[in-house]
Amino acid sequence: MTLPTRESIEIREAEARDLPALLDLYRHLQPDDPEIDAALAKSRFEQIRAQPGMLLFLAVTDGIPVATITLVIIPNLTRGAAPYALIENVVTDAAYRHRGYAGALIRHGIDQAWAAGCYKVMLLSGSKNPATLGFYLNCGFVQDKTGFQIRRPASL
């Protein structure tokens, strides 16, 4: 297997023209999610792009978006007012996995967070797969916190 080189991978922010490819990538992340209406998807994408500190990055090879992450930089009033960051929606097209694209994106996201003065970068994963957890550990994350979540009830 050949890992991508800096020359063979482009990491950039997602643009409006990337929305169809981005939605295709998200199908790899959540295949059972209902399909989003095109107008709603466009509106949400525009909201995301307009939100300060919220960035959608793509890994592109040969003109094809093959992986994505969302980076959110959050202002803060603790830690000397240093912001913190959250990486979400990490996904690689199944045909391009295990080639280094997600790792390159995560490193890019972490670099962007450090450049913004963040004191930490968080990532939560619902995966219990040891390979996935090992991947995040290899990206430099440590599994030393306890995460909690609450999901919106279907009745609301």
N, C-alpha and C positions, 0 to 999 in steps of 0.2 A: 504494500500500500504506500502510495506517495502522499506525504503531507503537503498542504498548500504552502507556498512560499510567499513572501511579501509581494513578489511580482505577479503571482497568479491569483491573488485575492485582493479585492477592493472592499474596504469597510467604509460605509458612508451612511448618512442619515437617509431614511426612507422619504421619498417624494411622492407626490400625488400619482405619478405614473406607475409607482410600485404597488399601489393598493391591491390590484388583483393578485399579484405574486405574494404579497403579505398575507392575504386571506387564504391563499393556498397553503402557505407555510403553517398557519394556525390550524388548518385541518389536520396536520400531522401531530399537533399538540393536543387538540381536543376533537377527535374525529366524530364524536357523538353530538357536538354542539349543533344547534339548528343553524341553517344557512342564514346569513344576515342579508336583508334587503339592501340593494346597491346604494340607494339614497341614504339609508341609515349608516351604512359603512362609510360612505364618503363624508357625511356629517361628523361622525365620531373621529375619523382620521383627521379632519380639519381641527376639531377640538383638541385632540392630542397634540398636534403640531403647534397650536396656539398656546398651549399650557406651558408657562415658564418652567424650565427644569425638567421637562418630560421629553425624552428623546427615544426615537425608534431607530435602531441601527440595523443595517443589513450587511451580510457578507455576500459579495457578488463575485462569481467566477465565470469567465467567458460570457459576460453579460447577463448571467442568470442569478437572481437572488436565491441563495441556497440555505441561508440561516438568518435568524433575527434574534435580537434581545430588546427589551424595553429597559431604559435607565431612567430613574426618577431621582432627581436631586431635591432634597427637602430642606427648606430653611429651618433653623433651630435656635432656641434660646438657651440651651445648655451647652456644655463643652466649649465655653468661650464664644458662643454663637456660631460655632462651626456647623455647617450643614452635614447631613448624612445622605446616603444614597441607597436605593433599592433596585436590584436587578430582577426583572420579572419576564415571563413569557419567552423563556429560552427554548428555541426550537430549531432543528435542522431538518431539511427535507430528508426523508428516509433513504433516498438514493445517494445522499452525500454525507452520511454519518460516518464517524470514526476517521475523519480526514483532517480534523483540526480547525474546522470553521467556527464551531461554537466556542472553542477555547480562545481563538483569536478575537472573537467578538467580546467575550467576557473580559479578556485582558484590555481591550480597547475601552470598554465601559469603566473598568476600574481606573484606568489612566485618566479618563475624563472626570471621574469623581475626584481623584486626587488633585487634578488641575483646578477643580472648582473649590478646593479647600475642604472637602469632606473628611471627617475624622473616621468614618467607617463606611463599609459597603455591606449591605445585607442581601441575602438571597434565601428564599424559602423554596423548598421542593416538596411536592406531594409524593414523590417517588420513594419507594422502599427498595428499589433495585440497587444492589451493591455496586454495580458498574456505574450507575448514574451518580450515586453518592461519592464514589471514588473519583469520578470525573471532577466534581465540584471541589473535593479536597485537593486534587492535583492542580486546580486553578488557584489555590491559595486560601480558600475558605477553611475555617475551622468550625467544627460542629460542637460548640460549647455553650449554646443558649437553648432555651426552650421556647418554641413558637406556639402560639395559639391563634385560632381563627374562629369566626362564627359565620355561618352562611345564612343568607336570607331565606326564611321559610317559604316554601312554595305557595302557602296560603296568602302571602302578602302581595 
